[in-house]
Amino acid sequence: MRSYRRLRLLVPVLLCALTVLAARPTAAPGEPGSGTGTGGDTSLSAEVARLYEEAAVATQQYEAGRREAEEQRAEVQRAEELLDAQRRHIAALHEDLGRIARAQYRSNGGLPVAAHMILADSPDSLMRGQHAFSQADLAVNNAISRNRRAEARLAADEARAADRWQALERRKTQLAGLKADIEQKLESARSQLQGQADAAAAAGACSGAVRLDQPETGFTEDDWVAPVETYELSASYGSGGQRWSNRHTGQDFAVPIGTPVRAVGAGRVVRVSCGGAFGMEVVLEHANGYYTQYAHLASLAVDPGEHVRPGQWIGQSGTTGNSTGPHLHFEARVTAESGSSVDPVSWLAARGVSL
């Protein structure tokens, strides 16, 4: 009876709660929690990051396998040289057999024993002839045996060498196939990620941060690092070009779409935006009064006001905004605003980071 009365009291409370929830306004596109834009697709960004790491591992394995194959190839080549020596030895044995056969023919060594008995002048002559014949026959048999053993060794060694060559080729093909498969999957995921990023940048709408699994870095709060781990430097600070109204205001790092972008030092996120010339960008404030900007991203991994650690992934590179290809545009500034940049290469070098 008590439970029935309790249920009668709970029903109105639940109805009121449902009414309040139904009346709450939904998040507008681009606001945290809206689930729109590239930040809403956590699985795709995470998949790109995972494939990026797998591709790096596969490349390392491929390079290690290639070096191992080169070492084994050198061993196989040394074995081939030994085989050549064996072949020359067999050729010499064949020549010895030929000389013995010719000598026997010239000395009538090939005559039957009965013929030797008939042609012998005396028993002593017969015994000497028979002894010479036995010695020659023994030499022939020994030469034939050596030749057969050498040929058997050569055949076995050639078979082993062929097996090693085939194993090398199989291993090389296997590693190349593994690497190509991962890179193909990564390229497809990158394309999807960039497509979502372009849509978000065109709408100027950023959703909540995509939380990627952060790797263990071992950096301290006082450390400084490069904004990407593996890169090629492209457009430099102060360089001219048709894409910029005056001079280039940062340092570009040529990296594939989806490359994890790192905070160069400890700081606080002061801006996250998704439209304009810089496309998707993040601006950090550092304790020393400087700011750093990371632009043309394909995904965002931080929210405004968030504290970041040195080496923490804050996004993934892309080609949003005024960009002609995948790269990271990196700036060091004296304010959070564009137009206050300093040479980022020198700025990082002063903090122990050589590019």
Stockholm file with secondary structure:
# STOCKHOLM 1.0

chainA/1-355         MRSYRRLRLLVPVLLCALTVLAARPTAAPGEPGSGTGTGGDTSLSAEVARLYEEAAVATQQYEAGRREAEEQRAEVQRAEELLDAQRRHIAALHEDLGRIARAQYRSNGGLPVAAHMILADSPDSLMRGQHAFSQADLAVNNAISRNRRAEARLAADEARAADRWQALERRKTQLAGLKADIEQKLESARSQLQGQADAAAAAGACSGAVRLDQPETGFTEDDWVAPVETYELSASYGSGGQRWSNRHTGQDFAVPIGTPVRAVGAGRVVRVSCGGAFGMEVVLEHANGYYTQYAHLASLAVDPGEHVRPGQWIGQSGTTGNSTGPHLHFEARVTAESGSSVDPVSWLAARGVSL
#=GR chainA/1-355 SS CHHHHHHHHHHHHHHHHHHHHHHSCCCCTTSTTSCCSGGGCHHHHHHHHHHHHHHHHHHHHHHHHHHHHHHHHHHHHHHHHHHHHHHHHHHHHHHHHHHHHHHHHHTTTTSCHHHHHHHCSSHHHHHHHHHHHHHHHHHHHHHHHHHHHHHHHHHHHHHHHHHHHHHHHHHHHHHHHHHHHHHHHHHHHHHHHHHHHHHHHHHTCCCSCCCCCCCCCCCCTTCCCCSSSSCEECSCTTCCCTTSSSSCCSEEEECCTTCEEECSSSEEEEEEECCSTTCEEEEEECTTSCEEEEEEEEEECCCTTCEECTTCEEEEEBCCSSCSSSBEEEEEESSSSTTCEECHHHHHHTTTCCC
#=GC SS_cons         CHHHHHHHHHHHHHHHHHHHHHHSCCCCTTSTTSCCSGGGCHHHHHHHHHHHHHHHHHHHHHHHHHHHHHHHHHHHHHHHHHHHHHHHHHHHHHHHHHHHHHHHHHTTTTSCHHHHHHHCSSHHHHHHHHHHHHHHHHHHHHHHHHHHHHHHHHHHHHHHHHHHHHHHHHHHHHHHHHHHHHHHHHHHHHHHHHHHHHHHHHHTCCCSCCCCCCCCCCCCTTCCCCSSSSCEECSCTTCCCTTSSSSCCSEEEECCTTCEEECSSSEEEEEEECCSTTCEEEEEECTTSCEEEEEEEEEECCCTTCEECTTCEEEEEBCCSSCSSSBEEEEEESSSSTTCEECHHHHHHTTTCCC
//
